[in-house]
Amino acid sequence: MSSSLSDKNALVLELGARYARCGLSGERAPRCVKRWQVGDLLQTPLSASEWHEFLCSKLHTLCYDLLLVNPTRRRFVVCEDLLLPRVFREMLLRVLFDVFNASAVTLVPSMLAVLYATANHTALVVDCGWAETRLLPVFKGIPLPYFYETVPVGSRNCCEVIQRELNSSCDQRMDTSKLVNPVTDIVAEDILERACFAQQKDPLPNVVDAEFQTQGNDVLQVPGFLRTSVVEQLLSGDEGRDGTSIVDGIVQVLRKAPLDVRAAMLENLLLVGGTAMIPGLAQRVVAEAGQFMLPLKAHVSRQFHRKNTADPKEPVSPIGLRWLKMASRSFNTKSSRSIPCCSHFCMFPSSVHEAVMPRPGVVVSLVLRY
């Protein structure tokens, strides 16, 4: 009986604020991605019974309707946030053990699990998610929770700006013969993924407008300034909140860290999360972080190396970082010691049931010279 149970692959659940990804252990990528929206529910505290009802419905859909597996007597590996409410975690375990009769459940911090795929034990993990950006330094395989930082900026801030600007615009459609449907958060998220990008330190002089067709056959005219300005608040901070940006969070973590840990964090900056897939965001974050670290008497040089992280014969979805098994390579420089590269993977599903095809991954390495 025990041998037959051990032969079954464990069910892997990665519970994000916007999407839930699930699959089987040993596979290259999750089998399905479903809209989760736990981040919105966490804004208003729910009771234990409400969480129990929500989790029963969602997990039943994930296991039976999408994965098409029977979760009874299965092992579960759950990648979760470090700061999830206790009532949520208790109800999750109760549903897995009492309702699905799980044989074992392993809870793994998602920000620590991303390092398993890179074969690296030291990195500053920057998880750019839907509602916030979380930063956790991991040194020699040990997370440092007392340096943990959260920045209240994410894709939701960008989508809110897109909704507000396009809904208030009078020239949304090329054809004004009929009324235009309002831009929803789903449409705004699709626009952010397909039409927006981050400007570099030397911005492009003229950004062309983009025509975006929705599922209702409405054609939206996305202005060129909107395609880049919505991403700037991730780098300069949202004035509507506390004004902290992703770069500010990185600098705060590095300033609090000891000198030896700080050098290791600068050598390995790991960007993950759906927001990190915005084109140009990784390069801009590295440039901004290097500029802010100059007052700390450190000379930061940036090295970029591009490699194709996807096998053209068997493409790997960027949301499959928890399942991906690869090792990062090291390269030597004459003016510094050998530095392990850190891979830049991102998670950003294009819809509820499928993910965008991966672009060539950006390997970002910061070299600290004293």
Kinemage of the C-alpha trace (Angstrom):
@kinemage 1
@onewidth
@group {chain A} dominant
@subgroup {mainchain}
@vectorlist {calphas} color= white
{ca met a 1} P 0.000 0.000 0.000
{ca ser a 2} L 2.764 2.413 0.957
{ca ser a 3} L 4.792 1.603 -2.153
{ca ser a 4} L 1.828 2.321 -4.427
{ca leu a 5} L 1.309 5.680 -2.745
{ca ser a 6} L 4.974 6.608 -3.096
{ca asp a 7} L 4.845 5.876 -6.822
{ca lys a 8} L 2.267 8.623 -7.345
{ca asn a 9} L 3.622 12.059 -8.165
{ca ala a 10} L 2.912 14.736 -5.607
{ca leu a 11} L 0.487 17.515 -6.464
{ca val a 12} L 2.231 20.890 -6.531
{ca leu a 13} L 0.154 23.988 -5.772
{ca glu a 14} L 1.578 27.477 -6.088
{ca leu a 15} L -0.859 29.932 -4.563
{ca gly a 16} L -0.336 33.493 -5.725
{ca ala a 17} L -2.376 36.600 -5.107
{ca arg a 18} L -3.858 36.642 -8.621
{ca tyr a 19} L -3.395 33.136 -10.027
{ca ala a 20} L -3.013 29.604 -8.747
{ca arg a 21} L -0.713 27.245 -10.623
{ca cys a 22} L -0.916 23.507 -10.165
{ca gly a 23} L 0.771 20.474 -11.606
{ca leu a 24} L 2.608 17.271 -10.781
{ca ser a 25} L 6.081 16.922 -9.338
{ca gly a 26} L 8.795 15.967 -11.796
{ca glu a 27} L 7.238 17.862 -14.702
{ca arg a 28} L 8.766 20.858 -16.438
{ca ala a 29} L 5.839 23.233 -15.987
{ca pro a 30} L 2.472 23.477 -14.249
{ca arg a 31} L -0.384 21.800 -16.032
{ca cys a 32} L -2.897 24.570 -15.486
{ca val a 33} L -3.141 28.196 -14.392
{ca lys a 34} L -6.391 29.470 -12.911
{ca arg a 35} L -7.492 32.868 -11.716
{ca trp a 36} L -7.286 32.764 -7.931
{ca gln a 37} L -7.906 36.313 -6.640
{ca val a 38} L -6.924 35.581 -3.067
{ca gly a 39} L -5.171 38.945 -2.942
{ca asp a 40} L -8.494 40.752 -3.348
{ca leu a 41} L -10.142 38.624 -0.662
{ca leu a 42} L -7.338 39.376 1.789
{ca gln a 43} L -8.255 43.066 1.687
{ca thr a 44} L -11.291 42.286 3.878
{ca pro a 45} L -10.737 39.633 6.589
{ca leu a 46} L -12.856 36.514 6.083
{ca ser a 47} L -14.021 34.065 8.711
{ca ala a 48} L -12.825 30.476 8.927
{ca ser a 49} L -16.059 29.138 7.443
{ca glu a 50} L -15.831 31.528 4.482
{ca trp a 51} L -12.243 30.495 3.752
{ca his a 52} L -13.226 26.834 4.084
{ca glu a 53} L -16.014 27.207 1.539
{ca phe a 54} L -13.804 29.176 -0.852
{ca leu a 55} L -10.892 26.727 -0.697
{ca cys a 56} L -13.115 23.662 -1.082
{ca ser a 57} L -14.608 25.029 -4.276
{ca lys a 58} L -11.344 26.240 -5.809
{ca leu a 59} L -9.260 23.186 -4.952
{ca his a 60} L -11.978 20.855 -6.201
{ca thr a 61} L -11.909 22.679 -9.550
{ca leu a 62} L -8.113 22.535 -9.716
{ca cys a 63} L -7.835 18.825 -8.957
{ca tyr a 64} L -10.853 17.291 -10.646
{ca asp a 65} L -11.688 19.667 -13.510
{ca leu a 66} L -8.252 20.938 -14.568
{ca leu a 67} L -5.676 18.390 -13.428
{ca leu a 68} L -8.074 15.462 -13.916
{ca val a 69} L -6.569 13.559 -10.991
{ca asn a 70} L -8.022 12.093 -7.817
{ca pro a 71} L -6.331 13.870 -4.882
{ca thr a 72} L -7.286 11.180 -2.367
{ca arg a 73} L -4.236 9.821 -0.508
{ca arg a 74} L -1.951 12.040 -2.535
{ca arg a 75} L 1.010 14.037 -1.302
{ca phe a 76} L 0.734 17.824 -1.670
{ca val a 77} L 3.491 20.414 -1.985
{ca val a 78} L 2.136 23.918 -1.399
{ca cys a 79} L 4.248 26.971 -2.330
{ca glu a 80} L 2.840 29.840 -0.295
{ca asp a 81} L 3.565 33.328 0.928
{ca leu a 82} L 5.395 33.739 4.213
{ca leu a 83} L 2.861 36.235 5.560
{ca leu a 84} L -0.434 34.562 4.730
{ca pro a 85} L -3.027 34.869 7.524
{ca arg a 86} L -3.057 32.035 10.011
{ca val a 87} L -6.747 31.346 9.453
{ca phe a 88} L -6.101 30.861 5.725
{ca arg a 89} L -3.285 28.392 6.337
{ca glu a 90} L -5.305 26.450 8.909
{ca met a 91} L -8.307 26.163 6.604
{ca leu a 92} L -6.063 25.128 3.718
{ca leu a 93} L -4.594 22.277 5.753
{ca arg a 94} L -8.016 21.260 7.026
{ca val a 95} L -9.399 21.077 3.489
{ca leu a 96} L -6.430 19.055 2.225
{ca phe a 97} L -6.499 16.565 5.106
{ca asp a 98} L -10.211 16.303 5.898
{ca val a 99} L -11.843 16.852 2.498
{ca phe a 100} L -9.227 15.500 0.067
{ca asn a 101} L -7.688 12.968 2.499
{ca ala a 102} L -4.130 13.977 1.665
{ca ser a 103} L -1.453 11.575 2.869
{ca ala a 104} L 1.089 14.365 3.481
{ca val a 105} L 1.310 18.125 2.992
{ca thr a 106} L 4.555 20.077 2.684
{ca leu a 107} L 4.442 23.874 2.977
{ca val a 108} L 7.313 25.586 1.150
{ca pro a 109} L 7.916 29.358 1.059
{ca ser a 110} L 7.535 30.335 -2.585
{ca met a 111} L 10.415 32.814 -2.460
{ca leu a 112} L 12.734 30.057 -1.269
{ca ala a 113} L 11.458 27.508 -3.779
{ca val a 114} L 12.493 29.646 -6.759
{ca leu a 115} L 16.163 29.058 -5.930
{ca tyr a 116} L 15.762 25.299 -6.346
{ca ala a 117} L 15.473 25.730 -10.104
{ca thr a 118} L 18.634 27.841 -10.400
{ca ala a 119} L 20.947 25.518 -8.427
{ca asn a 120} L 22.019 28.578 -6.457
{ca his a 121} L 21.925 28.999 -2.691
{ca thr a 122} L 22.405 32.769 -2.389
{ca ala a 123} L 20.304 35.500 -3.963
{ca leu a 124} L 18.163 38.525 -3.274
{ca val a 125} L 14.758 37.268 -4.399
{ca val a 126} L 12.504 40.040 -5.724
{ca asp a 127} L 8.989 38.696 -6.276
{ca cys a 128} L 7.080 41.267 -8.351
{ca gly a 129} L 3.488 40.164 -7.948
{ca trp a 130} L -0.028 41.444 -8.506
{ca ala a 131} L -0.659 43.503 -5.371
{ca glu a 132} L 2.840 44.016 -3.983
{ca thr a 133} L 6.521 43.298 -4.430
{ca arg a 134} L 8.220 41.131 -1.841
{ca leu a 135} L 11.952 41.013 -1.188
{ca leu a 136} L 13.730 38.273 0.743
{ca pro a 137} L 17.504 37.725 0.887
{ca val a 138} L 18.601 34.085 0.978
{ca phe a 139} L 22.206 33.502 2.080
{ca lys a 140} L 23.816 30.046 1.814
{ca gly a 141} L 20.383 28.463 1.538
{ca ile a 142} L 19.099 30.170 4.692
{ca pro a 143} L 16.375 32.830 4.324
{ca leu a 144} L 16.898 36.011 6.327
{ca pro a 145} L 13.358 36.962 7.395
{ca tyr a 146} L 14.500 39.928 9.502
{ca phe a 147} L 15.518 41.645 6.235
{ca tyr a 148} L 12.166 40.840 4.593
{ca glu a 149} L 10.579 43.826 2.850
{ca thr a 150} L 7.295 44.438 1.056
{ca val a 151} L 6.635 47.251 -1.401
{ca pro a 152} L 2.961 48.071 -2.142
{ca val a 153} L 3.387 48.273 -5.925
{ca gly a 154} L 2.553 45.648 -8.506
{ca ser a 155} L 0.592 44.941 -11.645
{ca arg a 156} L -2.628 46.030 -9.967
{ca asn a 157} L -1.367 49.614 -9.781
{ca cys a 158} L -0.599 49.596 -13.499
{ca cys a 159} L -3.992 48.107 -14.384
{ca glu a 160} L -5.796 50.736 -12.318
{ca val a 161} L -4.052 53.504 -14.261
{ca ile a 162} L -4.887 51.848 -17.588
{ca gln a 163} L -8.549 51.518 -16.615
{ca arg a 164} L -8.786 55.107 -15.436
{ca glu a 165} L -7.074 56.613 -18.464
{ca leu a 166} L -8.867 54.586 -21.132
{ca asn a 167} L -12.307 54.887 -19.541
{ca ser a 168} L -11.949 58.654 -19.260
{ca ser a 169} L -10.706 59.018 -22.826
{ca cys a 170} L -13.187 60.034 -25.492
{ca asp a 171} L -11.223 58.500 -28.387
{ca gln a 172} L -10.967 54.881 -27.307
{ca arg a 173} L -12.299 53.419 -30.548
{ca met a 174} L -11.389 53.939 -34.139
{ca asp a 175} L -15.077 53.431 -34.982
{ca thr a 176} L -17.318 55.712 -32.888
{ca ser a 177} L -20.586 54.605 -34.451
{ca lys a 178} L -21.591 52.725 -31.304
{ca leu a 179} L -20.914 52.878 -27.612
{ca val a 180} L -17.689 51.493 -26.233
{ca asn a 181} L -17.728 48.935 -23.460
{ca pro a 182} L -15.843 50.048 -20.347
{ca val a 183} L -12.359 48.680 -19.837
{ca thr a 184} L -12.410 45.981 -17.175
{ca asp a 185} L -9.537 44.836 -15.013
{ca ile a 186} L -9.094 41.742 -17.199
{ca val a 187} L -8.776 43.873 -20.348
{ca ala a 188} L -6.401 46.242 -18.558
{ca glu a 189} L -4.240 43.309 -17.493
{ca asp a 190} L -4.126 42.047 -21.071
{ca ile a 191} L -3.115 45.519 -22.306
{ca leu a 192} L -0.360 45.693 -19.696
{ca glu a 193} L 1.012 42.361 -20.840
{ca arg a 194} L 0.849 42.923 -24.594
{ca ala a 195} L 1.332 46.666 -25.122
{ca cys a 196} L 3.304 48.183 -22.221
{ca phe a 197} L 7.035 48.255 -21.548
{ca ala a 198} L 9.577 50.005 -19.347
{ca gln a 199} L 11.682 52.826 -20.737
{ca gln a 200} L 15.430 52.726 -20.184
{ca lys a 201} L 17.609 55.535 -18.823
{ca asp a 202} L 17.782 56.935 -22.354
{ca pro a 203} L 14.072 56.853 -23.254
{ca leu a 204} L 12.737 56.496 -26.748
{ca pro a 205} L 11.760 59.895 -28.185
{ca asn a 206} L 8.531 58.807 -29.860
{ca val a 207} L 6.476 55.815 -28.763
{ca val a 208} L 3.801 54.924 -31.281
{ca asp a 209} L 0.197 54.342 -30.297
{ca ala a 210} L -1.079 50.778 -30.183
{ca glu a 211} L -4.385 49.423 -31.413
{ca phe a 212} L -5.738 46.797 -29.072
{ca gln a 213} L -8.649 44.526 -29.939
{ca thr a 214} L -10.664 43.097 -27.065
{ca gln a 215} L -12.626 39.863 -26.976
{ca gly a 216} L -15.796 41.845 -27.706
{ca asn a 217} L -14.246 43.052 -31.002
{ca asp a 218} L -13.792 46.552 -29.587
{ca val a 219} L -10.688 48.352 -30.837
{ca leu a 220} L -8.968 50.458 -28.195
{ca gln a 221} L -6.419 53.117 -29.039
{ca val a 222} L -3.678 52.910 -26.420
{ca pro a 223} L -1.652 56.163 -26.448
{ca gly a 224} L 2.093 55.893 -26.657
{ca phe a 225} L 2.690 57.801 -23.419
{ca leu a 226} L 0.363 55.421 -21.559
{ca arg a 227} L 2.329 52.380 -22.725
{ca thr a 228} L 5.371 53.558 -20.767
{ca ser a 229} L 3.997 55.804 -18.024
{ca val a 230} L 2.032 53.031 -16.308
{ca val a 231} L 5.270 51.151 -15.641
{ca glu a 232} L 7.093 54.177 -14.231
{ca gln a 233} L 5.222 54.011 -10.930
{ca leu a 234} L 6.844 50.635 -10.308
{ca leu a 235} L 10.217 52.383 -10.522
{ca ser a 236} L 9.364 55.755 -8.990
{ca gly a 237} L 6.663 54.721 -6.512
{ca asp a 238} L 2.910 55.203 -6.334
{ca glu a 239} L 2.175 58.626 -4.866
{ca gly a 240} L -1.314 57.451 -3.910
{ca arg a 241} L 0.229 55.062 -1.378
{ca asp a 242} L 3.585 55.511 0.374
{ca gly a 243} L 5.593 56.322 -2.752
{ca thr a 244} L 8.000 53.395 -2.366
{ca ser a 245} L 9.250 51.744 -5.546
{ca ile a 246} L 10.818 48.370 -6.308
{ca val a 247} L 14.258 49.967 -6.405
{ca asp a 248} L 13.657 51.601 -3.017
{ca gly a 249} L 12.851 48.202 -1.553
{ca ile a 250} L 16.056 46.705 -2.968
{ca val a 251} L 18.137 49.554 -1.564
{ca gln a 252} L 16.482 49.254 1.864
{ca val a 253} L 17.300 45.553 2.046
{ca leu a 254} L 20.906 46.117 0.959
{ca arg a 255} L 21.448 48.930 3.450
{ca lys a 256} L 20.243 46.799 6.352
{ca ala a 257} L 22.297 43.760 5.343
{ca pro a 258} L 25.873 43.190 6.582
{ca leu a 259} L 28.666 43.944 4.153
{ca asp a 260} L 29.439 40.347 3.180
{ca val a 261} L 25.753 39.562 2.712
{ca arg a 262} L 25.299 42.779 0.746
{ca ala a 263} L 28.036 41.807 -1.699
{ca ala a 264} L 26.464 38.383 -2.214
{ca met a 265} L 23.042 39.925 -2.777
{ca leu a 266} L 24.417 42.304 -5.400
{ca glu a 267} L 26.018 39.415 -7.232
{ca asn a 268} L 22.735 37.489 -7.389
{ca leu a 269} L 19.568 39.457 -8.023
{ca leu a 270} L 16.702 37.097 -8.878
{ca leu a 271} L 13.576 38.701 -10.358
{ca val a 272} L 10.448 36.555 -10.433
{ca gly a 273} L 6.725 37.178 -10.617
{ca gly a 274} L 4.284 38.206 -13.290
{ca thr a 275} L 5.144 41.899 -13.127
{ca ala a 276} L 8.803 41.108 -13.830
{ca met a 277} L 7.836 39.933 -17.320
{ca ile a 278} L 7.147 43.490 -18.458
{ca pro a 279} L 9.709 44.096 -21.238
{ca gly a 280} L 12.635 46.227 -20.110
{ca leu a 281} L 11.750 46.160 -16.407
{ca ala a 282} L 14.667 43.938 -15.355
{ca gln a 283} L 17.266 46.100 -17.113
{ca arg a 284} L 15.759 49.277 -15.677
{ca val a 285} L 15.706 47.889 -12.130
{ca val a 286} L 19.384 46.941 -12.398
{ca ala a 287} L 20.287 50.400 -13.703
{ca glu a 288} L 18.325 52.190 -10.981
{ca ala a 289} L 19.694 49.947 -8.225
{ca gly a 290} L 23.257 50.551 -9.382
{ca gln a 291} L 22.716 54.308 -9.281
{ca phe a 292} L 21.284 54.258 -5.760
{ca met a 293} L 24.121 52.099 -4.451
{ca leu a 294} L 26.818 54.637 -5.397
{ca pro a 295} L 26.518 56.559 -2.081
{ca leu a 296} L 27.385 53.320 -0.254
{ca lys a 297} L 30.970 53.528 -1.583
{ca ala a 298} L 30.431 50.620 -3.939
{ca his a 299} L 31.153 50.636 -7.620
{ca val a 300} L 28.490 48.627 -9.355
{ca ser a 301} L 28.946 47.506 -12.922
{ca arg a 302} L 26.220 45.817 -14.874
{ca gln a 303} L 26.738 42.791 -17.043
{ca phe a 304} L 24.047 41.371 -19.226
{ca his a 305} L 24.206 38.007 -20.862
{ca arg a 306} L 21.361 36.716 -22.966
{ca lys a 307} L 20.649 33.092 -23.448
{ca asn a 308} L 17.630 31.192 -24.589
{ca thr a 309} L 16.191 29.437 -21.524
{ca ala a 310} L 13.629 27.578 -23.608
{ca asp a 311} L 14.270 24.510 -25.701
{ca pro a 312} L 12.758 25.283 -29.137
{ca lys a 313} L 11.641 21.679 -29.439
{ca glu a 314} L 9.987 21.689 -26.015
{ca pro a 315} L 9.313 25.271 -24.905
{ca val a 316} L 9.122 25.904 -21.186
{ca ser a 317} L 6.540 28.306 -19.839
{ca pro a 318} L 8.045 31.048 -17.655
{ca ile a 319} L 5.450 30.347 -14.974
{ca gly a 320} L 6.981 26.900 -14.527
{ca leu a 321} L 9.942 28.074 -12.469
{ca arg a 322} L 9.012 25.828 -9.543
{ca trp a 323} L 9.086 22.823 -11.855
{ca leu a 324} L 12.049 23.798 -14.001
{ca lys a 325} L 15.281 21.942 -13.316
{ca met a 326} L 18.285 23.815 -14.588
{ca ala a 327} L 21.606 25.034 -13.297
{ca ser a 328} L 22.929 28.538 -13.632
{ca arg a 329} L 26.343 28.954 -15.182
{ca ser a 330} L 29.274 30.952 -13.883
{ca phe a 331} L 31.566 33.214 -15.795
{ca asn a 332} L 34.857 34.813 -14.825
{ca thr a 333} L 35.977 38.393 -15.143
{ca lys a 334} L 39.551 39.654 -14.915
{ca ser a 335} L 38.757 42.425 -12.435
{ca ser a 336} L 36.575 40.420 -10.057
{ca arg a 337} L 36.183 36.962 -8.660
{ca ser a 338} L 34.064 34.257 -10.279
{ca ile a 339} L 30.416 35.115 -9.918
{ca pro a 340} L 27.443 32.782 -10.350
{ca cys a 341} L 24.899 34.241 -12.696
{ca cys a 342} L 21.327 34.552 -11.563
{ca ser a 343} L 18.576 33.723 -13.999
{ca his a 344} L 15.633 36.009 -14.584
{ca phe a 345} L 12.421 34.057 -14.843
{ca cys a 346} L 8.944 35.530 -14.813
{ca met a 347} L 5.405 34.392 -14.345
{ca phe a 348} L 2.626 36.074 -16.286
{ca pro a 349} L -0.252 34.019 -17.670
{ca ser a 350} L -1.902 35.389 -20.775
{ca ser a 351} L -5.236 33.888 -19.775
{ca val a 352} L -6.751 31.674 -17.136
{ca his a 353} L -5.827 28.396 -18.812
{ca glu a 354} L -2.617 29.109 -20.692
{ca ala a 355} L 0.584 31.053 -20.351
{ca val a 356} L 2.524 33.191 -22.765
{ca met a 357} L 5.421 31.623 -24.588
{ca pro a 358} L 8.740 32.520 -22.985
{ca arg a 359} L 11.053 35.101 -24.379
{ca pro a 360} L 14.815 34.600 -24.085
{ca gly a 361} L 15.595 34.874 -20.399
{ca val a 362} L 17.667 37.787 -19.165
{ca val a 363} L 20.504 36.767 -16.906
{ca val a 364} L 21.265 39.725 -14.662
{ca ser a 365} L 24.483 39.917 -12.675
{ca leu a 366} L 25.728 42.806 -10.563
{ca val a 367} L 29.445 42.876 -9.753
{ca leu a 368} L 30.518 44.683 -6.593
{ca arg a 369} L 34.080 46.003 -6.597
{ca tyr a 370} L 35.599 47.579 -3.541
